[in-house]
Amino acid sequence: MEVLNTVQQVAVMALPVLFAVTVHEAAHGWMAKQLGDSTAEMLGRVSLNPLKHLDPVGTVLVPLAMFLLSGFLFGWARPVPISWRNLRHPRRDMALVALAGPGANLLMGVGWGLVVNLGLMLRNTLEWAAMPMVYMGAFGVLINVFLMVLNLLPILPLDGGRVLNSLLPPRLSAPFSRLEPYGLFIIVGLLVAGLLGKLMLPLVILAVDILPASGVVKELFLV
């Protein structure tokens, strides 16, 4: 397939990235509401409005700079506030709230894969629309799988860390929770050392393989 220049790449990436982080964060708030905590809803965070969730630095400047400098995407959105005291079963429910974000990314990955397949069906009749759909859908699959895998790493404050914290017995959960302020430094350290990509790539490929249009995603972004 035709290779996109940097401007075209940024253009097809913008919408999938916005949806990926927005729906991910909204899913946390929605799940918390179902389980008894309306904090996120009261603050307007159970919303598909990207402006409610975006962090100007973490969602825009850092990912753009990382992509232009290294081709690797890394960033964050504003975390959705959850009051665990309002949850009906705090330890179990915090794990469910945490899993809602990666679960939303998995569903979006399926949806973007179907967009790729639709674009491939239209490429002989509406090529002007089909090829952007293919590239945007393929990147949509990739960014959602990437966010799902990253967030499931067992490091606080990532979602995987919150799930692990909920599963640990209280005598281990308390000391593990105290590591949360250092979580971002651990992640950045793994990234700078080149270990984060090595750790995540096999998991990303494994997840992409179960989604629609996996071959196209690999051809465009993983080969």
N, C-alpha and C positions, 0 to 999 in steps of 0.2 A: 504494500500500500504506500501511497505518497507520504513522504516524511514532512512533518509540519515544522515551520520555523518557530522561534521562541514566542513571538507575539501570538501566533495561531494556537500554540500549546497553552499559553496562559488563558486565551479566550475560551477554549473548550473545557478548561479545568475549573473556571470560576463557578459555574452553576453547580456542578457536582460537589465541589468543596462546600459551598454555602448550604446545600441541602444536607450533606453528610453531618456537618457539625450542628446545624439547627435542629434537625429531627432527632439526632442523638441526645441533645440536651433536653429537648421537649419531652422525649420518651421517659427520661428520668423523672421529670416533674409529673407527668401523667401517671406513671406507675405509683409514685408516692401518694398521689391523690387517691388512687384506688385502694391503697393500703392504710389510709387514715390521716395522711399529712397533707394539708392544703397550703403549706407555706409557699411553694413554688407558684401555685395558681394565684394566690393573693398578690404575689409580686409580678404577675404577668409573664411568668416564665414557661407556662404550658402553652406555648405559642409557636407557630411556624413563621413568625416574623424574624428574619435573621438578625435585625438590629437589637432584639432582646437578648441575644446570646453571644454576639461577636465581641471579641476583645481586639481593639485596634492593633495592638502589638502582636498578641499570640495568634490571632486568626488571619491577619492580613500581612503585616510587615515581616514577621519572622518566617512564615511559610514561603512568601515570595522571595525573600533574600536567600533562604536555604535552597530553593529550587534553582534560582539563577546561578548561584555559586557552586552548587554541588549536584543538582539534579535530584536531591533527596528532600522529601516534604516532611516538615516537622512543625507542629504548632499546637495551640490549645484554644478553647473557648472559655467563656465565663462559666464556672461551675454552677449548677442549679442548687439553690439552698434547700437542704432537707433537714427537718427537725426530727431526729430519731425518736424523741420522747412521744411524738404524736402517733407513731406507727403502732399498729395493734400487737405485732410480735416483732419488736425492734431488731433482734439479731437476724432472724430469718428474712424479715422484710427489707432490711438494708441490703442484703444480698440480691433480692429480687429487683429492688430499685437499681442497683448497680448493673445487673444483667440486662435491664431494659435498654440501655444505650447501645451496647454491642449488638443486641438482638435487632434493634432498629436498623443498624448498619447492615446486618445480614440480609434483612428484607429489602433494603434499598439496593444492595448488590444484586439481588435477584431481579429487581425492577430494571436496573440499568442494563443488565444482561439481555433482557427482553427488548430494550431499546436498540441494542446492537443488532439483534436478530431482525428487528423491523427495518433498520437501516440497510442491512444486507439484502433484504427482500426488495427494497425500493431502488437499489443502486443502478439498475438498468433503465428505470423510468423517471426517477426524480433524483439524479445524481447530485444536484446542487444542495439538496436537503439530506440525502442519504449519507454522504460521507461525514458531514459534521455530526450526524446522529451516531454513526459508528464510533468515531473518535471520542465523542462526549460520553457515550454509553460505556465504552471500554474503560475510560478513565474513571467513570462513576463506579464501575465494579471495583477497580483497583483501589481507589481512595477509601471506599467503604470497607473493603477487606482489610486494608492497612490500618484504619482506625479501629476496627473490631479487634484485630490481633494485638495492636499496641495497647488498647485499653484493657485487654484480658491478661496482660502481664501481671504477675502477683506482686506488684509494687504499689504501695500507697503513695499518692492519692488516686491511682488509677482504679478502674472498676474491678479489675482482677484482684487488686490488693484488698478492696472492700469485701469482695466475696470470700477471700481467704480469711480475712479478719473475722467474718461472721461464722466461719466454719471452725476456727480455732477454739479450743477451750479457754475460758476466761483467764486462766493463769498464764497462757501464752498470748492471748489477744491483747492484753494490756501492754506488755513490752513491745509487741509488734506495732501497736498504734503509735507509740512514741517515735517510730521511725518516719512518720508521715512528713514532718517538716524537711526531711532530707531527700524525699522521693524525687523531686525534680532534679536535684543535683546528681542523683544516681542515674537517672535517665539520660541527662546531658552527658555525664561521664561515659556511659556506655556508647552514646552516639559519637562523641569525639574519639573514643578509642577504636571505633569501627566495629564494636561488638553488637550494637543494637541491630544493625542491618543483617549481620550474619545470623543472629538469633531469630529475627523475624522472617527473613526471606523464605526459608523452607515452610514455615507455617502459612505465610501469605500464598505461596504457590499451592499448597495443599488445599487451602480454602477456595482459591480461585478455581481449582479443578472441579469443584462440586457445583459451580454456578453456571448459568447459561453463558454461551459465547466465550468460554474459557480460552479456546484456541486463539481467538482474535485478541483478547486481552494480553496473552503471552507474546503474540507476534508484535504487537504495538509497543508494549511497555516492559516486558520481562525477558526478552531475548537479547 
